[in-house]
Amino acid sequence: MHTENDGLIDITHAERNHKWAGSAQKRLLRFPVGNHNTILGMNLKEYLAAVGDFVDAI
């Protein structure tokens, strides 16, 4: 999970990590709002849904 406007860690890092990940079940979730410190608060519903989907899959 990453925000499009993360001023601390550029989204290209997330894209590169996603590309390099070996899993076939990988997912890069990009949030259009928020930044590095506000990703959870600004995207709470979608963020928690993604964590729930991940937990259900394991």
mmCIF file of the N, C-alpha and C atoms, coordinates in Angstrom:
data_MODEL
# 
_entry.id   MODEL 
# 
loop_
_atom_site.group_PDB 
_atom_site.id 
_atom_site.type_symbol 
_atom_site.label_atom_id 
_atom_site.label_alt_id 
_atom_site.label_comp_id 
_atom_site.label_asym_id 
_atom_site.label_entity_id 
_atom_site.label_seq_id 
_atom_site.pdbx_PDB_ins_code 
_atom_site.Cartn_x 
_atom_site.Cartn_y 
_atom_site.Cartn_z 
_atom_site.occupancy 
_atom_site.B_iso_or_equiv 
_atom_site.pdbx_formal_charge 
_atom_site.auth_seq_id 
_atom_site.auth_comp_id 
_atom_site.auth_asym_id 
_atom_site.auth_atom_id 
_atom_site.pdbx_PDB_model_num 
ATOM 1   N N  . MET A 1 1  ? 0.845   -1.170  0.000  1.00 0.00 ? 1  MET A N  1 
ATOM 2   C CA . MET A 1 1  ? 0.000   0.000   0.000  1.00 0.00 ? 1  MET A CA 1 
ATOM 3   C C  . MET A 1 1  ? 0.890   1.232   0.000  1.00 0.00 ? 1  MET A C  1 
ATOM 4   N N  . HIS A 1 2  ? 0.486   2.191   -0.782 1.00 0.00 ? 2  HIS A N  1 
ATOM 5   C CA . HIS A 1 2  ? 1.293   3.408   -0.912 1.00 0.00 ? 2  HIS A CA 1 
ATOM 6   C C  . HIS A 1 2  ? 0.393   4.541   -1.396 1.00 0.00 ? 2  HIS A C  1 
ATOM 7   N N  . THR A 1 3  ? 0.727   5.752   -1.015 1.00 0.00 ? 3  THR A N  1 
ATOM 8   C CA . THR A 1 3  ? -0.023  6.904   -1.530 1.00 0.00 ? 3  THR A CA 1 
ATOM 9   C C  . THR A 1 3  ? 0.703   7.488   -2.738 1.00 0.00 ? 3  THR A C  1 
ATOM 10  N N  . GLU A 1 4  ? -0.079  8.064   -3.599 1.00 0.00 ? 4  GLU A N  1 
ATOM 11  C CA . GLU A 1 4  ? 0.494   8.709   -4.787 1.00 0.00 ? 4  GLU A CA 1 
ATOM 12  C C  . GLU A 1 4  ? 1.342   9.920   -4.404 1.00 0.00 ? 4  GLU A C  1 
ATOM 13  N N  . ASN A 1 5  ? 1.044   10.522  -3.250 1.00 0.00 ? 5  ASN A N  1 
ATOM 14  C CA . ASN A 1 5  ? 1.690   11.778  -2.850 1.00 0.00 ? 5  ASN A CA 1 
ATOM 15  C C  . ASN A 1 5  ? 2.617   11.622  -1.648 1.00 0.00 ? 5  ASN A C  1 
ATOM 16  N N  . ASP A 1 6  ? 3.243   10.466  -1.521 1.00 0.00 ? 6  ASP A N  1 
ATOM 17  C CA . ASP A 1 6  ? 4.161   10.242  -0.408 1.00 0.00 ? 6  ASP A CA 1 
ATOM 18  C C  . ASP A 1 6  ? 5.441   11.027  -0.656 1.00 0.00 ? 6  ASP A C  1 
ATOM 19  N N  . GLY A 1 7  ? 5.654   12.056  0.138  1.00 0.00 ? 7  GLY A N  1 
ATOM 20  C CA . GLY A 1 7  ? 6.835   12.892  -0.022 1.00 0.00 ? 7  GLY A CA 1 
ATOM 21  C C  . GLY A 1 7  ? 8.062   12.340  0.678  1.00 0.00 ? 7  GLY A C  1 
ATOM 22  N N  . LEU A 1 8  ? 7.895   11.295  1.468  1.00 0.00 ? 8  LEU A N  1 
ATOM 23  C CA . LEU A 1 8  ? 9.018   10.712  2.202  1.00 0.00 ? 8  LEU A CA 1 
ATOM 24  C C  . LEU A 1 8  ? 9.644   9.548   1.428  1.00 0.00 ? 8  LEU A C  1 
ATOM 25  N N  . ILE A 1 9  ? 8.798   8.660   0.928  1.00 0.00 ? 9  ILE A N  1 
ATOM 26  C CA . ILE A 1 9  ? 9.263   7.522   0.136  1.00 0.00 ? 9  ILE A CA 1 
ATOM 27  C C  . ILE A 1 9  ? 8.489   7.547   -1.180 1.00 0.00 ? 9  ILE A C  1 
ATOM 28  N N  . ASP A 1 10 ? 9.169   7.811   -2.248 1.00 0.00 ? 10 ASP A N  1 
ATOM 29  C CA . ASP A 1 10 ? 8.516   7.943   -3.542 1.00 0.00 ? 10 ASP A CA 1 
ATOM 30  C C  . ASP A 1 10 ? 7.837   6.639   -3.963 1.00 0.00 ? 10 ASP A C  1 
ATOM 31  N N  . ILE A 1 11 ? 6.729   6.764   -4.648 1.00 0.00 ? 11 ILE A N  1 
ATOM 32  C CA . ILE A 1 11 ? 5.957   5.589   -5.049 1.00 0.00 ? 11 ILE A CA 1 
ATOM 33  C C  . ILE A 1 11 ? 6.743   4.660   -5.966 1.00 0.00 ? 11 ILE A C  1 
ATOM 34  N N  . THR A 1 12 ? 7.767   5.162   -6.613 1.00 0.00 ? 12 THR A N  1 
ATOM 35  C CA . THR A 1 12 ? 8.579   4.290   -7.464 1.00 0.00 ? 12 THR A CA 1 
ATOM 36  C C  . THR A 1 12 ? 9.248   3.175   -6.656 1.00 0.00 ? 12 THR A C  1 
ATOM 37  N N  . HIS A 1 13 ? 9.490   3.409   -5.373 1.00 0.00 ? 13 HIS A N  1 
ATOM 38  C CA . HIS A 1 13 ? 10.053  2.363   -4.514 1.00 0.00 ? 13 HIS A CA 1 
ATOM 39  C C  . HIS A 1 13 ? 9.050   1.229   -4.346 1.00 0.00 ? 13 HIS A C  1 
ATOM 40  N N  . ALA A 1 14 ? 7.791   1.574   -4.130 1.00 0.00 ? 14 ALA A N  1 
ATOM 41  C CA . ALA A 1 14 ? 6.741   0.561   -3.993 1.00 0.00 ? 14 ALA A CA 1 
ATOM 42  C C  . ALA A 1 14 ? 6.549   -0.192  -5.302 1.00 0.00 ? 14 ALA A C  1 
ATOM 43  N N  . GLU A 1 15 ? 6.597   0.527   -6.401 1.00 0.00 ? 15 GLU A N  1 
ATOM 44  C CA . GLU A 1 15 ? 6.450   -0.112  -7.715 1.00 0.00 ? 15 GLU A CA 1 
ATOM 45  C C  . GLU A 1 15 ? 7.588   -1.103  -7.967 1.00 0.00 ? 15 GLU A C  1 
ATOM 46  N N  . ARG A 1 16 ? 8.787   -0.709  -7.612 1.00 0.00 ? 16 ARG A N  1 
ATOM 47  C CA . ARG A 1 16 ? 9.956   -1.578  -7.801 1.00 0.00 ? 16 ARG A CA 1 
ATOM 48  C C  . ARG A 1 16 ? 9.868   -2.803  -6.890 1.00 0.00 ? 16 ARG A C  1 
ATOM 49  N N  . ASN A 1 17 ? 9.505   -2.612  -5.632 1.00 0.00 ? 17 ASN A N  1 
ATOM 50  C CA . ASN A 1 17 ? 9.362   -3.750  -4.721 1.00 0.00 ? 17 ASN A CA 1 
ATOM 51  C C  . ASN A 1 17 ? 8.285   -4.707  -5.209 1.00 0.00 ? 17 ASN A C  1 
ATOM 52  N N  . HIS A 1 18 ? 7.193   -4.160  -5.713 1.00 0.00 ? 18 HIS A N  1 
ATOM 53  C CA . HIS A 1 18 ? 6.112   -4.986  -6.246 1.00 0.00 ? 18 HIS A CA 1 
ATOM 54  C C  . HIS A 1 18 ? 6.600   -5.801  -7.443 1.00 0.00 ? 18 HIS A C  1 
ATOM 55  N N  . LYS A 1 19 ? 7.332   -5.163  -8.312 1.00 0.00 ? 19 LYS A N  1 
ATOM 56  C CA . LYS A 1 19 ? 7.862   -5.842  -9.500 1.00 0.00 ? 19 LYS A CA 1 
ATOM 57  C C  . LYS A 1 19 ? 8.804   -6.981  -9.103 1.00 0.00 ? 19 LYS A C  1 
ATOM 58  N N  . TRP A 1 20 ? 9.629   -6.747  -8.103 1.00 0.00 ? 20 TRP A N  1 
ATOM 59  C CA . TRP A 1 20 ? 10.626  -7.730  -7.685 1.00 0.00 ? 20 TRP A CA 1 
ATOM 60  C C  . TRP A 1 20 ? 10.049  -8.859  -6.829 1.00 0.00 ? 20 TRP A C  1 
ATOM 61  N N  . ALA A 1 21 ? 8.882   -8.648  -6.235 1.00 0.00 ? 21 ALA A N  1 
ATOM 62  C CA . ALA A 1 21 ? 8.296   -9.662  -5.360 1.00 0.00 ? 21 ALA A CA 1 
ATOM 63  C C  . ALA A 1 21 ? 8.006   -10.926 -6.167 1.00 0.00 ? 21 ALA A C  1 
ATOM 64  N N  . GLY A 1 22 ? 8.327   -12.071 -5.604 1.00 0.00 ? 22 GLY A N  1 
ATOM 65  C CA . GLY A 1 22 ? 8.180   -13.320 -6.324 1.00 0.00 ? 22 GLY A CA 1 
ATOM 66  C C  . GLY A 1 22 ? 6.791   -13.931 -6.273 1.00 0.00 ? 22 GLY A C  1 
ATOM 67  N N  . SER A 1 23 ? 5.954   -13.476 -5.407 1.00 0.00 ? 23 SER A N  1 
ATOM 68  C CA . SER A 1 23 ? 4.633   -14.079 -5.238 1.00 0.00 ? 23 SER A CA 1 
ATOM 69  C C  . SER A 1 23 ? 3.720   -13.816 -6.428 1.00 0.00 ? 23 SER A C  1 
ATOM 70  N N  . ALA A 1 24 ? 2.910   -14.788 -6.745 1.00 0.00 ? 24 ALA A N  1 
ATOM 71  C CA . ALA A 1 24 ? 1.881   -14.608 -7.778 1.00 0.00 ? 24 ALA A CA 1 
ATOM 72  C C  . ALA A 1 24 ? 0.650   -13.914 -7.190 1.00 0.00 ? 24 ALA A C  1 
ATOM 73  N N  . GLN A 1 25 ? 0.583   -13.843 -5.873 1.00 0.00 ? 25 GLN A N  1 
ATOM 74  C CA . GLN A 1 25 ? -0.565  -13.244 -5.196 1.00 0.00 ? 25 GLN A CA 1 
ATOM 75  C C  . GLN A 1 25 ? -0.278  -11.826 -4.698 1.00 0.00 ? 25 GLN A C  1 
ATOM 76  N N  . LYS A 1 26 ? 0.682   -11.187 -5.280 1.00 0.00 ? 26 LYS A N  1 
ATOM 77  C CA . LYS A 1 26 ? 1.047   -9.843  -4.844 1.00 0.00 ? 26 LYS A CA 1 
ATOM 78  C C  . LYS A 1 26 ? 0.046   -8.817  -5.340 1.00 0.00 ? 26 LYS A C  1 
ATOM 79  N N  . ARG A 1 27 ? 0.005   -7.695  -4.617 1.00 0.00 ? 27 ARG A N  1 
ATOM 80  C CA . ARG A 1 27 ? -0.903  -6.605  -4.983 1.00 0.00 ? 27 ARG A CA 1 
ATOM 81  C C  . ARG A 1 27 ? -0.294  -5.292  -4.512 1.00 0.00 ? 27 ARG A C  1 
ATOM 82  N N  . LEU A 1 28 ? -0.294  -4.304  -5.390 1.00 0.00 ? 28 LEU A N  1 
ATOM 83  C CA . LEU A 1 28 ? 0.145   -2.960  -5.015 1.00 0.00 ? 28 LEU A CA 1 
ATOM 84  C C  . LEU A 1 28 ? -1.088  -2.075  -4.998 1.00 0.00 ? 28 LEU A C  1 
ATOM 85  N N  . LEU A 1 29 ? -1.469  -1.647  -3.823 1.00 0.00 ? 29 LEU A N  1 
ATOM 86  C CA . LEU A 1 29 ? -2.631  -0.785  -3.667 1.00 0.00 ? 29 LEU A CA 1 
ATOM 87  C C  . LEU A 1 29 ? -2.151  0.655   -3.552 1.00 0.00 ? 29 LEU A C  1 
ATOM 88  N N  . ARG A 1 30 ? -2.589  1.483   -4.489 1.00 0.00 ? 30 ARG A N  1 
ATOM 89  C CA . ARG A 1 30 ? -2.175  2.884   -4.550 1.00 0.00 ? 30 ARG A CA 1 
ATOM 90  C C  . ARG A 1 30 ? -3.351  3.769   -4.128 1.00 0.00 ? 30 ARG A C  1 
ATOM 91  N N  . PHE A 1 31 ? -3.117  4.590   -3.130 1.00 0.00 ? 31 PHE A N  1 
ATOM 92  C CA . PHE A 1 31 ? -4.152  5.506   -2.652 1.00 0.00 ? 31 PHE A CA 1 
ATOM 93  C C  . PHE A 1 31 ? -3.937  6.893   -3.249 1.00 0.00 ? 31 PHE A C  1 
ATOM 94  N N  . PRO A 1 32 ? -4.981  7.495   -3.804 1.00 0.00 ? 32 PRO A N  1 
ATOM 95  C CA . PRO A 1 32 ? -4.844  8.813   -4.421 1.00 0.00 ? 32 PRO A CA 1 
ATOM 96  C C  . PRO A 1 32 ? -4.783  9.957   -3.407 1.00 0.00 ? 32 PRO A C  1 
ATOM 97  N N  . VAL A 1 33 ? -5.194  9.701   -2.171 1.00 0.00 ? 33 VAL A N  1 
ATOM 98  C CA . VAL A 1 33 ? -5.173  10.760  -1.148 1.00 0.00 ? 33 VAL A CA 1 
ATOM 99  C C  . VAL A 1 33 ? -4.270  10.352  0.003  1.00 0.00 ? 33 VAL A C  1 
ATOM 100 N N  . GLY A 1 34 ? -3.790  11.345  0.718  1.00 0.00 ? 34 GLY A N  1 
ATOM 101 C CA . GLY A 1 34 ? -2.931  11.115  1.866  1.00 0.00 ? 34 GLY A CA 1 
ATOM 102 C C  . GLY A 1 34 ? -1.468  11.167  1.483  1.00 0.00 ? 34 GLY A C  1 
ATOM 103 N N  . ASN A 1 35 ? -0.631  11.006  2.505  1.00 0.00 ? 35 ASN A N  1 
ATOM 104 C CA . ASN A 1 35 ? 0.806   10.979  2.303  1.00 0.00 ? 35 ASN A CA 1 
ATOM 105 C C  . ASN A 1 35 ? 1.390   9.901   3.212  1.00 0.00 ? 35 ASN A C  1 
ATOM 106 N N  . HIS A 1 36 ? 2.687   9.905   3.404  1.00 0.00 ? 36 HIS A N  1 
ATOM 107 C CA . HIS A 1 36 ? 3.346   8.867   4.188  1.00 0.00 ? 36 HIS A CA 1 
ATOM 108 C C  . HIS A 1 36 ? 2.768   8.756   5.605  1.00 0.00 ? 36 HIS A C  1 
ATOM 109 N N  . ASN A 1 37 ? 2.461   9.874   6.209  1.00 0.00 ? 37 ASN A N  1 
ATOM 110 C CA . ASN A 1 37 ? 1.997   9.877   7.598  1.00 0.00 ? 37 ASN A CA 1 
ATOM 111 C C  . ASN A 1 37 ? 0.482   9.831   7.747  1.00 0.00 ? 37 ASN A C  1 
ATOM 112 N N  . THR A 1 38 ? -0.259  10.052  6.677  1.00 0.00 ? 38 THR A N  1 
ATOM 113 C CA . THR A 1 38 ? -1.719  10.095  6.790  1.00 0.00 ? 38 THR A CA 1 
ATOM 114 C C  . THR A 1 38 ? -2.414  8.998   5.992  1.00 0.00 ? 38 THR A C  1 
ATOM 115 N N  . ILE A 1 39 ? -1.659  8.048   5.464  1.00 0.00 ? 39 ILE A N  1 
ATOM 116 C CA . ILE A 1 39 ? -2.244  7.004   4.627  1.00 0.00 ? 39 ILE A CA 1 
ATOM 117 C C  . ILE A 1 39 ? -3.374  6.267   5.348  1.00 0.00 ? 39 ILE A C  1 
ATOM 118 N N  . LEU A 1 40 ? -3.179  5.911   6.592  1.00 0.00 ? 40 LEU A N  1 
ATOM 119 C CA . LEU A 1 40 ? -4.203  5.167   7.325  1.00 0.00 ? 40 LEU A CA 1 
ATOM 120 C C  . LEU A 1 40 ? -5.440  6.022   7.598  1.00 0.00 ? 40 LEU A C  1 
ATOM 121 N N  . GLY A 1 41 ? -5.248  7.189   8.154  1.00 0.00 ? 41 GLY A N  1 
ATOM 122 C CA . GLY A 1 41 ? -6.374  8.048   8.507  1.00 0.00 ? 41 GLY A CA 1 
ATOM 123 C C  . GLY A 1 41 ? -7.185  8.513   7.313  1.00 0.00 ? 41 GLY A C  1 
ATOM 124 N N  . MET A 1 42 ? -6.530  8.775   6.210  1.00 0.00 ? 42 MET A N  1 
ATOM 125 C CA . MET A 1 42 ? -7.223  9.297   5.032  1.00 0.00 ? 42 MET A CA 1 
ATOM 126 C C  . MET A 1 42 ? -7.869  8.194   4.187  1.00 0.00 ? 42 MET A C  1 
ATOM 127 N N  . ASN A 1 43 ? -7.474  6.947   4.440  1.00 0.00 ? 43 ASN A N  1 
ATOM 128 C CA . ASN A 1 43 ? -7.960  5.830   3.627  1.00 0.00 ? 43 ASN A CA 1 
ATOM 129 C C  . ASN A 1 43 ? -8.381  4.650   4.500  1.00 0.00 ? 43 ASN A C  1 
ATOM 130 N N  . LEU A 1 44 ? -8.911  4.952   5.665  1.00 0.00 ? 44 LEU A N  1 
ATOM 131 C CA . LEU A 1 44 ? -9.150  3.933   6.684  1.00 0.00 ? 44 LEU A CA 1 
ATOM 132 C C  . LEU A 1 44 ? -9.960  2.744   6.171  1.00 0.00 ? 44 LEU A C  1 
ATOM 133 N N  . LYS A 1 45 ? -11.089 2.980   5.568  1.00 0.00 ? 45 LYS A N  1 
ATOM 134 C CA . LYS A 1 45 ? -11.964 1.884   5.130  1.00 0.00 ? 45 LYS A CA 1 
ATOM 135 C C  . LYS A 1 45 ? -11.252 0.983   4.117  1.00 0.00 ? 45 LYS A C  1 
ATOM 136 N N  . GLU A 1 46 ? -10.659 1.581   3.093  1.00 0.00 ? 46 GLU A N  1 
ATOM 137 C CA . GLU A 1 46 ? -9.986  0.813   2.059  1.00 0.00 ? 46 GLU A CA 1 
ATOM 138 C C  . GLU A 1 46 ? -8.730  0.120   2.598  1.00 0.00 ? 46 GLU A C  1 
ATOM 139 N N  . TYR A 1 47 ? -8.011  0.801   3.472  1.00 0.00 ? 47 TYR A N  1 
ATOM 140 C CA . TYR A 1 47 ? -6.796  0.259   4.067  1.00 0.00 ? 47 TYR A CA 1 
ATOM 141 C C  . TYR A 1 47 ? -7.115  -0.992  4.874  1.00 0.00 ? 47 TYR A C  1 
ATOM 142 N N  . LEU A 1 48 ? -8.109  -0.881  5.764  1.00 0.00 ? 48 LEU A N  1 
ATOM 143 C CA . LEU A 1 48 ? -8.479  -2.021  6.605  1.00 0.00 ? 48 LEU A CA 1 
ATOM 144 C C  . LEU A 1 48 ? -9.071  -3.156  5.790  1.00 0.00 ? 48 LEU A C  1 
ATOM 145 N N  . ALA A 1 49 ? -9.801  -2.839  4.738  1.00 0.00 ? 49 ALA A N  1 
ATOM 146 C CA . ALA A 1 49 ? -10.338 -3.868  3.849  1.00 0.00 ? 49 ALA A CA 1 
ATOM 147 C C  . ALA A 1 49 ? -9.195  -4.651  3.190  1.00 0.00 ? 49 ALA A C  1 
ATOM 148 N N  . ALA A 1 50 ? -8.166  -3.945  2.764  1.00 0.00 ? 50 ALA A N  1 
ATOM 149 C CA . ALA A 1 50 ? -7.016  -4.601  2.136  1.00 0.00 ? 50 ALA A CA 1 
ATOM 150 C C  . ALA A 1 50 ? -6.269  -5.473  3.128  1.00 0.00 ? 50 ALA A C  1 
ATOM 151 N N  . VAL A 1 51 ? -6.106  -5.017  4.354  1.00 0.00 ? 51 VAL A N  1 
ATOM 152 C CA . VAL A 1 51 ? -5.455  -5.831  5.381  1.00 0.00 ? 51 VAL A CA 1 
ATOM 153 C C  . VAL A 1 51 ? -6.316  -7.069  5.653  1.00 0.00 ? 51 VAL A C  1 
ATOM 154 N N  . GLY A 1 52 ? -7.623  -6.900  5.738  1.00 0.00 ? 52 GLY A N  1 
ATOM 155 C CA . GLY A 1 52 ? -8.524  -8.037  5.945  1.00 0.00 ? 52 GLY A CA 1 
ATOM 156 C C  . GLY A 1 52 ? -8.453  -9.042  4.813  1.00 0.00 ? 52 GLY A C  1 
ATOM 157 N N  . ASP A 1 53 ? -8.404  -8.561  3.580  1.00 0.00 ? 53 ASP A N  1 
ATOM 158 C CA . ASP A 1 53 ? -8.269  -9.453  2.424  1.00 0.00 ? 53 ASP A CA 1 
ATOM 159 C C  . ASP A 1 53 ? -6.967  -10.236 2.487  1.00 0.00 ? 53 ASP A C  1 
ATOM 160 N N  . PHE A 1 54 ? -5.902  -9.552  2.898  1.00 0.00 ? 54 PHE A N  1 
ATOM 161 C CA . PHE A 1 54 ? -4.596  -10.211 3.021  1.00 0.00 ? 54 PHE A CA 1 
ATOM 162 C C  . PHE A 1 54 ? -4.640  -11.308 4.087  1.00 0.00 ? 54 PHE A C  1 
ATOM 163 N N  . VAL A 1 55 ? -5.199  -10.994 5.239  1.00 0.00 ? 55 VAL A N  1 
ATOM 164 C CA . VAL A 1 55 ? -5.277  -11.961 6.336  1.00 0.00 ? 55 VAL A CA 1 
ATOM 165 C C  . VAL A 1 55 ? -6.150  -13.153 5.922  1.00 0.00 ? 55 VAL A C  1 
ATOM 166 N N  . ASP A 1 56 ? -7.255  -12.886 5.256  1.00 0.00 ? 56 ASP A N  1 
ATOM 167 C CA . ASP A 1 56 ? -8.126  -13.976 4.805  1.00 0.00 ? 56 ASP A CA 1 
ATOM 168 C C  . ASP A 1 56 ? -7.418  -14.905 3.818  1.00 0.00 ? 56 ASP A C  1 
ATOM 169 N N  . ALA A 1 57 ? -6.490  -14.356 3.053  1.00 0.00 ? 57 ALA A N  1 
ATOM 170 C CA . ALA A 1 57 ? -5.798  -15.135 2.031  1.00 0.00 ? 57 ALA A CA 1 
ATOM 171 C C  . ALA A 1 57 ? -4.708  -16.046 2.591  1.00 0.00 ? 57 ALA A C  1 
ATOM 172 N N  . ILE A 1 58 ? -4.277  -15.784 3.832  1.00 0.00 ? 58 ILE A N  1 
ATOM 173 C CA . ILE A 1 58 ? -3.177  -16.610 4.376  1.00 0.00 ? 58 ILE A CA 1 
ATOM 174 C C  . ILE A 1 58 ? -3.672  -17.689 5.299  1.00 0.00 ? 58 ILE A C  1 
# 
